[in-house]
Amino acid sequence: MRNLKRRTFFCVLICLVFMAAMALAMSQSEWDSQCINKTTGSTTVYGSTARDSVVATLSGGSYVKQSGFDPESNLWHISFYQNGSVSSGYVESGSLTVAMATVSVDGGSMENIPESMAGNYEAIAEYLNSQYSDRVFSAGGSGVHVEYLNKDADDGEVKRQVTIKQSEIIPVPENLQNIVQLGSKWTIVRDGEENKVVETASISFSEKVKAKDQLAVIYASRKGEVTMHTQPRVNSSVLCKIPTGTVVAVLKKGNNYTRIFYDGMVGCVLSSTIRTLDMTKEPVGTGILTYDGRVIRGQDINVRSGPSGQARILESWVTGTEVQVWSHQKSFYEIEYQGIRVYVNDRFLTVTENAEPSWVTGDGEALDAAVAALSQPRSGTVKSGNSGDTGDEEESGEEMESSAGLTHPASYGADDLGITPDAPIAPQNYPGGTP
């Protein structure tokens, strides 16, 4: 009798565990709706960048999430859904393509969406709401509708006041309240009346996330920015927009939304818009943005979302800006400045002999200057297409336009700009450049 009761107890326990696991499991359709990339054909997934083991083979058209690129092996790190669970591995860089479709909103504007959402109007509305802060999308019986927010009364649009509900705000953990600027390698914190630099790896951001997964970069291929909400739901208040490339701390991971720390706030973004950073990797050095090896007053350089002249232009940064260098691939450097990880054509970067930025190794004045620069625009030309790097001009021989508005052949030098350049860079004695 006792053995029967014991067997019955264990059977019930196993059933409860199985039911809980099933309740938490993600379906294939839920996974697909979060992905904006898919395989181009039958794809081998390796267990490491050494390609010494195979963990899976994905059929063409399988939806995946990119989470990082390894320039040495030319492999993407991805997550994929197979046999009812999510796994990860590495695939060749040419084996993925963008999986996006378009949907008409109110019979008018066309919006890009993950192609797996086609026909699922509620999922489409939730996705579009994560992309915009000045409008609200809703699902109707036959499509998606939009309501514009905070428009002037005379423009004919619906006016609706947006406020952040205090009850929705998530408090910032005490150990994060003194962070001034979060970075991949170094973080600036406020220590009493002074600024101080600490290694980012020394900060414990959350007990709910493994240490190796606590740092990520925002990635939004279509809009160049991501909406951060107060809560993990689309109808919660909007806190702000976060630009692509921004380094953020991960506080709690979820299937649909991830809680993050950014710019002194705690909020939630779509999990599909973050890419985990490898915290074991070190920057390879520092560099200065230059044109023809010179710092030129008024000359900006485009920085992009990927190592390609076709990648989205995110911002334009002034020459003289001192950056950390993380990698080099396909004629592009991966760089970081003010907690933004981006790519720049290697024509426009002069690598210095300094292992770390001047505000890390210098005196307090250099650090204070770096902090003061946080409140200033990184450039006078943001998200423009007319700065030093305009794509593949060095290969095509096409004309390119400077930020001063002058058009010259691609081979023109600094003097052709009509601007008196500063002296050529001398890396060993360059004082460090903030805009």
C-alpha positions in Angstrom: 0.0 0.0 0.0 2.8 2.4 0.9 4.6 1.6 -2.4 1.4 2.3 -4.3 1.0 5.7 -2.7 4.6 6.5 -3.4 4.3 5.5 -7.1 1.1 7.6 -7.3 2.8 10.6 -5.8 5.7 10.4 -8.2 3.4 10.0 -11.2 1.4 13.1 -10.2 4.7 15.0 -9.7 6.0 14.0 -13.1 2.7 15.0 -14.7 2.8 18.4 -13.0 6.4 19.0 -14.1 5.5 18.0 -17.7 2.5 20.3 -17.7 4.5 23.2 -16.4 7.2 22.6 -19.1 4.6 22.5 -21.8 3.0 25.7 -20.5 6.4 27.5 -20.7 7.4 26.0 -24.0 7.4 28.3 -27.0 5.6 27.1 -30.1 7.1 27.2 -33.6 4.7 30.0 -34.7 5.6 32.1 -31.7 9.3 31.7 -32.4 8.9 32.5 -36.1 7.0 35.7 -35.3 10.1 37.0 -33.4 12.6 36.4 -36.2 13.6 38.7 -39.0 16.2 36.4 -40.5 16.0 33.0 -42.1 18.3 30.5 -43.8 18.8 30.7 -47.5 19.1 27.0 -48.0 20.2 23.9 -46.1 22.5 25.2 -43.4 25.0 23.6 -41.2 25.1 24.8 -37.6 28.5 24.5 -35.9 29.1 24.1 -32.2 32.0 26.6 -32.2 33.8 29.0 -34.4 36.4 26.3 -35.1 33.8 24.4 -37.2 35.0 21.2 -35.4 31.5 20.0 -34.5 28.0 20.1 -36.0 25.0 20.6 -33.7 22.2 20.8 -36.3 21.3 21.1 -39.9 18.6 23.6 -40.7 16.4 23.4 -43.8 16.1 26.4 -46.1 13.6 29.0 -44.8 14.2 28.2 -41.1 13.7 31.3 -39.0 16.6 32.2 -36.8 17.9 35.1 -34.5 21.3 36.6 -35.1 23.1 37.4 -31.8 26.6 38.3 -32.9 29.3 38.1 -35.6 32.7 36.6 -35.3 35.0 38.4 -37.8 37.9 35.9 -37.5 35.8 32.9 -38.6 33.3 34.9 -40.7 30.5 33.1 -38.8 27.2 34.4 -37.3 26.2 33.2 -33.9 22.5 32.4 -34.1 19.6 30.9 -32.0 17.2 28.5 -33.7 14.1 26.5 -32.9 14.1 22.8 -33.4 12.3 19.8 -31.9 10.4 22.0 -29.5 13.3 23.9 -28.0 15.7 26.7 -28.7 19.3 26.0 -29.4 22.3 28.0 -30.6 25.4 27.7 -32.8 27.4 29.3 -35.6 26.5 29.4 -39.3 28.4 30.8 -42.4 27.8 34.5 -43.0 26.3 33.9 -46.4 23.7 31.4 -45.3 21.2 34.0 -43.9 18.8 36.5 -45.4 16.3 39.0 -44.2 12.8 37.6 -43.7 10.6 40.7 -44.0 7.2 41.4 -45.7 5.0 44.5 -46.0 1.5 45.3 -44.7 -0.8 48.2 -45.6 -2.0 50.3 -42.6 -5.5 51.8 -43.0 -5.2 51.1 -46.8 -2.4 53.6 -47.0 1.2 53.5 -45.7 3.2 50.3 -46.2 5.1 49.0 -43.2 7.8 46.3 -43.0 7.1 43.3 -40.7 8.5 39.9 -40.1 7.1 37.8 -42.9 5.9 35.1 -40.5 3.4 37.6 -39.1 1.5 38.0 -42.4 -2.2 37.8 -41.7 -1.8 37.9 -37.9 -3.0 41.4 -37.4 -2.7 41.4 -33.6 1.0 40.3 -33.8 1.6 42.9 -36.5 0.1 45.6 -34.4 2.2 44.6 -31.4 5.4 44.6 -33.6 4.7 48.0 -35.1 4.0 49.5 -31.8 7.5 48.5 -30.7 8.9 50.4 -33.6 7.2 53.8 -33.1 6.6 56.1 -30.2 4.5 58.7 -32.0 1.6 56.4 -33.0 -0.4 53.5 -31.8 -1.4 50.5 -34.0 -4.4 48.3 -33.3 -5.7 45.1 -35.0 -9.1 45.3 -36.7 -11.3 42.7 -38.3 -9.7 43.1 -41.7 -6.3 44.8 -41.1 -4.2 47.1 -39.0 -5.2 50.7 -38.0 -3.1 53.5 -36.7 -3.7 56.5 -34.4 -1.2 59.3 -34.3 -0.2 60.9 -31.0 0.4 64.4 -29.9 -0.2 66.0 -33.3 -1.1 69.7 -33.8 -4.8 70.3 -33.9 -4.6 71.9 -37.3 -3.0 69.0 -39.1 -6.1 66.9 -39.1 -4.7 64.0 -37.1 -6.1 62.5 -33.9 -4.6 64.2 -30.9 -4.0 62.1 -27.8 -1.8 63.0 -24.8 0.7 60.4 -23.8 1.9 60.2 -20.2 4.0 57.7 -18.3 2.1 56.1 -15.6 4.0 56.2 -12.4 2.6 52.8 -11.3 4.3 51.2 -14.4 7.8 52.5 -13.7 10.3 49.9 -12.6 12.8 51.2 -10.0 16.4 51.3 -10.9 18.5 48.9 -8.8 20.6 50.7 -6.2 23.9 49.5 -7.5 23.1 50.9 -11.0 21.9 54.3 -9.9 25.4 55.8 -10.1 26.1 54.7 -13.7 26.8 57.7 -15.9 27.8 56.0 -19.2 27.6 52.2 -19.8 30.2 50.7 -22.1 31.3 47.3 -23.4 34.7 47.4 -21.6 34.6 50.5 -19.4 31.8 52.2 -17.6 31.8 55.7 -16.1 30.2 55.9 -12.6 29.6 58.8 -10.2 31.5 58.3 -6.9 30.4 61.0 -4.6 31.4 64.3 -6.2 33.8 62.7 -8.7 33.5 60.6 -11.9 35.3 57.3 -11.9 36.0 54.6 -14.5 35.4 50.9 -13.7 35.5 47.7 -15.7 32.0 46.8 -16.9 32.6 43.2 -16.1 33.0 44.1 -12.5 29.4 45.2 -12.3 26.7 42.7 -11.3 23.6 43.9 -13.2 21.2 41.1 -12.3 21.1 37.9 -10.3 18.4 36.6 -12.8 20.8 36.6 -15.8 24.0 34.7 -16.3 27.1 36.9 -16.1 28.0 36.2 -19.7 24.6 37.3 -20.9 24.3 40.6 -19.0 25.5 42.9 -21.7 23.8 43.4 -25.1 23.6 45.7 -28.1 20.4 47.1 -29.5 19.7 46.1 -33.1 16.9 47.4 -35.2 17.4 46.9 -38.9 14.4 48.8 -40.3 14.0 52.0 -38.1 17.5 52.3 -36.7 16.0 52.6 -33.2 13.9 50.6 -30.7 11.1 51.6 -28.4 11.6 51.0 -24.7 8.4 50.5 -22.7 7.9 50.6 -19.0 6.4 47.1 -18.9 6.7 44.0 -21.1 3.5 44.7 -23.0 2.8 46.9 -26.0 0.1 49.1 -24.4 2.4 50.2 -21.5 3.9 53.6 -21.5 6.8 54.5 -23.8 10.0 55.6 -22.0 12.2 56.5 -24.9 13.8 55.4 -28.2 17.2 53.6 -28.2 19.4 53.8 -31.2 20.8 50.8 -32.9 24.3 49.9 -31.6 23.6 51.1 -28.0 25.1 49.0 -25.3 22.6 48.1 -22.6 22.5 45.9 -19.5 20.1 42.9 -19.5 18.2 42.5 -16.2 15.7 39.8 -17.1 15.3 37.8 -20.3 11.9 36.8 -21.7 10.6 35.1 -24.8 8.9 38.2 -26.1 10.3 41.1 -24.0 13.6 41.6 -22.2 14.0 44.0 -19.3 17.1 46.2 -19.7 18.9 49.1 -18.1 19.6 52.1 -20.3 20.4 55.8 -19.6 19.5 55.6 -16.0 16.1 53.9 -16.6 14.8 50.3 -16.5 12.4 49.3 -19.2 11.5 46.6 -21.6 12.2 46.0 -25.3 11.4 43.2 -27.7 13.7 40.3 -27.2 14.3 40.1 -30.9 15.9 43.6 -30.9 18.9 42.7 -28.7 22.2 40.9 -29.5 24.2 39.5 -26.6 27.7 40.8 -26.3 30.6 38.4 -25.7 32.0 39.9 -22.4 35.2 37.8 -22.7 36.4 39.7 -25.8 38.7 42.6 -25.4 39.0 45.8 -27.6 42.1 45.6 -29.8 43.0 49.3 -29.3 41.9 52.8 -30.0 41.6 55.0 -33.0 40.8 58.5 -34.2 38.2 59.3 -36.9 40.1 61.1 -39.6 39.8 62.1 -43.3 43.0 61.4 -45.3 44.7 60.9 -42.0 43.8 64.3 -40.8 41.3 65.9 -38.3 39.4 68.4 -40.4 37.1 71.0 -38.8 33.5 70.6 -39.9 34.1 67.2 -41.5 31.8 64.3 -40.3 32.2 60.6 -41.0 29.3 58.2 -41.4 29.0 55.3 -39.0 26.9 52.3 -40.0 25.0 49.4 -38.5 27.2 46.7 -40.2 30.5 46.1 -41.9 29.3 47.1 -45.4 28.8 50.3 -47.5 25.2 49.1 -47.9 24.5 48.9 -44.2 22.2 51.6 -42.6 23.8 54.9 -41.8 23.1 55.5 -38.1 24.9 58.8 -37.4 27.7 61.0 -38.6 30.6 61.6 -36.1 33.0 64.5 -36.3 36.7 63.8 -37.2 38.9 63.8 -34.1 36.5 61.6 -32.2 38.5 59.1 -30.1 37.0 55.6 -30.3 37.7 52.1 -29.0 38.4 49.5 -31.8 36.9 46.1 -31.4 37.5 44.3 -34.7 38.3 44.7 -38.4 36.5 43.0 -41.2 35.7 43.6 -44.9 37.5 47.0 -44.9 35.4 48.2 -41.9 36.4 48.7 -38.2 33.9 47.9 -35.4 34.2 50.8 -33.1 32.6 52.2 -29.9 32.1 55.7 -28.6 29.8 56.9 -25.8 28.4 53.4 -25.4 27.5 53.0 -29.1 28.9 50.1 -31.1 29.0 50.8 -34.9 31.1 50.3 -38.0 33.2 52.7 -40.0 35.1 52.4 -43.3 38.8 51.8 -42.5 39.7 54.8 -44.7 38.3 57.1 -42.1 40.0 55.7 -39.0 43.6 56.2 -37.8 44.6 53.5 -35.4 46.7 54.9 -32.5 49.3 53.4 -30.2 47.1 53.8 -27.1 45.7 50.6 -25.7 42.8 52.5 -24.0 41.0 55.8 -24.6 42.5 58.9 -23.0 39.6 59.3 -20.6 40.4 55.9 -19.1 44.2 56.3 -18.8 44.4 60.1 -18.4 43.7 62.4 -15.5 40.4 63.5 -14.0 40.1 66.4 -16.5 40.0 64.0 -19.5 37.3 62.0 -17.8 35.3 65.1 -16.9 35.6 66.3 -20.5 34.3 62.9 -21.7 31.3 63.2 -19.3 30.6 66.7 -20.4 30.6 65.5 -24.0 27.7 63.1 -23.3 25.3 66.1 -23.2 26.5 67.3 -26.6 25.6 66.1 -30.0 28.1 63.6 -31.4 28.0 65.6 -34.6 26.2 68.4 -36.3 25.1 65.9 -39.0 23.0 63.1 -37.6 21.7 60.2 -39.8 22.7 62.1 -42.9 23.9 60.5 -46.1 26.3 63.2 -47.2 29.4 62.8 -45.0 32.8 61.3 -45.8 31.6 57.7 -46.1 28.8 57.5 -48.6 29.0 53.8 -49.4 31.3 52.2 -52.0 32.6 55.4 -53.5 36.2 54.1 -53.3 35.3 51.2 -55.6 32.9 52.8 -58.0 34.7 56.1 -58.5 31.4 58.0 -58.1 31.3 61.5 -56.6 30.7 61.9 -53.0 29.5 64.9 -51.0 31.2 66.3 -47.9 29.3 67.5 -44.8 30.2 71.0 -45.9 27.9 70.5 -48.9 30.7 70.4 -51.6 30.8 67.7 -54.3 34.2 66.4 -55.5 35.6 63.3 -57.2 36.1 60.4 -54.8 39.8 60.9 -54.8 39.8 64.4 -53.5 42.0 65.4 -50.6 41.4 67.5 -47.5 42.6 70.6 -49.1 40.0 70.3 -51.8 37.3 70.9 -49.2 38.1 74.5 -48.9 38.7 74.0 -45.2 42.0 74.5 -43.5 42.9 71.1 -42.0 44.6 70.6 -38.7 48.1 69.0 -38.7 48.3 65.3 -39.5 47.6 62.9 -36.7 50.5 61.9 -34.5 49.1 59.0 -32.6 51.7 58.9 -29.9 50.9 62.5 -28.7 47.3 63.0 -29.7 45.5 64.4 -26.7 42.3 62.5 -27.4 39.3 63.8 -29.2 35.8 64.4 -28.1 33.5 66.5 -30.3 
